[in-house]
């Protein structure tokens, strides 16, 4: 379903083990950014009623996830604060083409790709951590992240034929795999 070209490796799990608090804080920021992305798509493609409806639902879900992560942080005595973000998202967004309708396709596919990576990371975290509460929390997010990925990919077909969308998605999957393979020194959800 996710079709990611690279799975999470040992380097990232070492970051999780050494800096779980930063991973959790970054997760909250990721949920907030995901809500912002969906809201931004509503503003840019307001004429697409189905897209607006689907994005409204995603905004609401992502904000709910944001609040759930904030509650988790508070319960664990971890202060929510600003963190320098990873370059993952900005590097993917740099691949978005500038002209419409290609821009719409890419924006939706990049958003879906980020959701797919989040989904994969949540599953990996659930299996990796020794904390049952945290494992259950991450398992509970898996389904909605997978659904978001599917929604974004499907909506890209409003702007280009399915075969064009699928070809571009393959290109973006390859680029994403290269970005994730490089990694980053910061402990982040997408480092």
C-alpha positions in Angstrom: 0.0 0.0 0.0 2.7 2.5 0.9 5.2 1.5 -1.8 8.1 3.3 -0.1 11.4 2.5 -1.7 13.4 2.6 1.5 12.5 1.3 5.0 13.6 2.9 8.3 17.1 1.8 9.2 19.2 1.2 12.3 20.6 4.8 12.2 17.1 6.2 12.9 16.4 3.7 15.7 19.6 4.8 17.4 18.4 8.4 17.2 15.1 7.3 18.7 16.8 5.5 21.6 19.1 8.4 22.3 16.6 11.3 21.9 13.0 10.0 22.3 11.9 13.3 23.8 12.9 15.2 20.6 11.2 12.6 18.4 8.0 13.1 20.4 8.3 16.9 20.3 9.0 16.8 16.5 6.0 14.5 16.1 3.7 17.3 17.5 5.2 19.8 15.1 4.7 17.3 12.2 1.0 17.0 13.1 0.6 20.8 13.2 2.4 21.1 9.8 0.2 18.4 8.3 -2.9 20.3 9.3 -1.4 23.5 7.8 -0.7 21.7 4.5 -4.2 20.4 4.2 -5.6 23.9 5.0 -3.3 25.5 2.5 -4.6 23.1 -0.2 -8.1 24.3 0.6 -7.1 27.9 0.0 -5.3 27.1 -3.3 -7.9 24.7 -4.8 -11.1 26.1 -3.4 -13.0 25.3 -6.6 -12.5 21.5 -6.1 -15.3 20.7 -3.7 -14.3 17.1 -3.0 -10.7 18.2 -2.3 -11.9 20.8 0.1 -14.2 18.3 1.9 -11.4 15.8 2.2 -8.9 18.4 3.3 -11.3 19.6 6.0 -11.5 16.1 7.4 -7.7 15.8 7.3 -7.2 19.2 9.0 -9.5 18.1 11.8 -7.8 14.7 12.2 -4.3 16.2 12.2 -5.2 18.8 14.8 -6.7 16.0 16.9 -3.4 14.1 16.6 -1.5 17.3 17.5 -3.5 17.6 20.7 -3.0 13.9 21.5 0.7 14.3 21.1 0.7 17.4 23.3 -1.2 15.4 26.0 1.4 12.6 25.8 4.2 15.1 26.2 2.6 16.7 29.2 1.9 13.3 30.8 5.6 12.4 30.4 6.8 15.8 31.7 8.3 16.8 28.3 8.0 20.5 27.5 6.7 21.3 24.1 9.1 23.7 22.4 10.4 24.9 19.1 12.9 22.5 17.4 14.9 23.0 14.3 13.1 20.9 11.7 14.6 18.3 9.6 15.3 19.1 6.0 13.1 16.2 4.8 9.9 18.2 4.1 11.7 21.1 2.5 13.7 18.8 0.3 10.6 17.1 -0.9 8.7 20.4 -1.4 11.7 21.6 -3.5 10.7 18.9 -6.0 7.2 20.4 -6.6 6.9 21.8 -10.1 5.9 25.4 -10.5 3.3 25.3 -13.2 -0.3 24.2 -12.8 -1.7 21.5 -13.0 1.6 19.8 -12.3 2.1 21.9 -9.2 -1.2 20.6 -7.8 -0.3 17.0 -8.6 3.1 17.4 -6.9 1.8 19.1 -3.9 -0.8 16.4 -3.3 1.7 13.6 -3.9 4.4 15.1 -1.7 1.8 15.5 1.1 0.8 11.9 0.6 4.4 10.7 0.5 5.1 12.4 3.9 2.0 10.7 5.3 3.3 7.4 4.0 6.7 7.9 5.7 4.9 8.9 8.9 2.8 5.8 8.7 5.9 3.6 8.2 7.7 5.4 11.1 4.7 5.1 13.5 4.6 1.3 12.8 8.3 1.1 13.3 8.1 3.0 16.6 5.3 0.9 17.8 7.4 -2.2 17.3 10.6 -0.7 18.6 9.7 1.0 21.9 9.5 -0.9 25.1 6.8 1.3 26.4 3.3 -0.3 25.9 1.5 3.0 26.2 3.7 4.6 23.5 3.5 1.5 21.3 -0.3 1.6 21.5 -0.4 5.3 20.8 1.6 4.9 17.6 -0.4 1.9 16.4 -3.5 3.9 16.9 -2.3 6.5 14.4 -1.3 4.1 11.6 -4.7 3.7 10.0 -5.4 7.4 9.7 -2.0 8.2 8.2 -2.4 5.4 5.7 -5.8 6.8 4.8 -4.4 10.3 4.4 -1.7 8.9 2.0 -4.4 7.3 -0.1 -6.6 10.4 -0.1 -3.8 12.6 -1.3 -2.8 10.2 -4.1 -6.4 9.8 -5.2 -7.0 13.6 -5.3 -3.9 14.1 -7.5 -6.0 12.4 -10.2 -8.3 15.4 -10.2 -5.4 17.3 -11.9 -3.9 14.6 -14.2 -4.8 11.2 -15.5 -4.0 8.2 -13.2 -1.1 6.9 -15.3 0.5 10.4 -15.2 0.0 10.6 -11.4 1.4 7.1 -10.9 4.5 7.8 -13.0 5.2 11.0 -11.1 4.6 9.2 -7.8 7.2 6.6 -8.7 9.7 9.5 -9.4 8.9 11.1 -6.1 9.2 7.7 -4.2 12.7 7.3 -5.6 13.7 10.9 -4.6 12.2 10.4 -1.1 14.2 7.1 -0.7 17.4 9.0 -1.5 16.6 11.8 1.0 15.7 9.3 3.7 18.9 7.2 3.0 21.1 10.3 3.5 19.6 10.9 6.9 20.3 13.8 9.2 22.1 14.2 12.5 19.0 15.7 14.2 16.6 13.2 15.9 13.4 13.9 14.1 10.4 11.9 12.9 11.7 12.2 9.3 15.5 12.3 9.9 
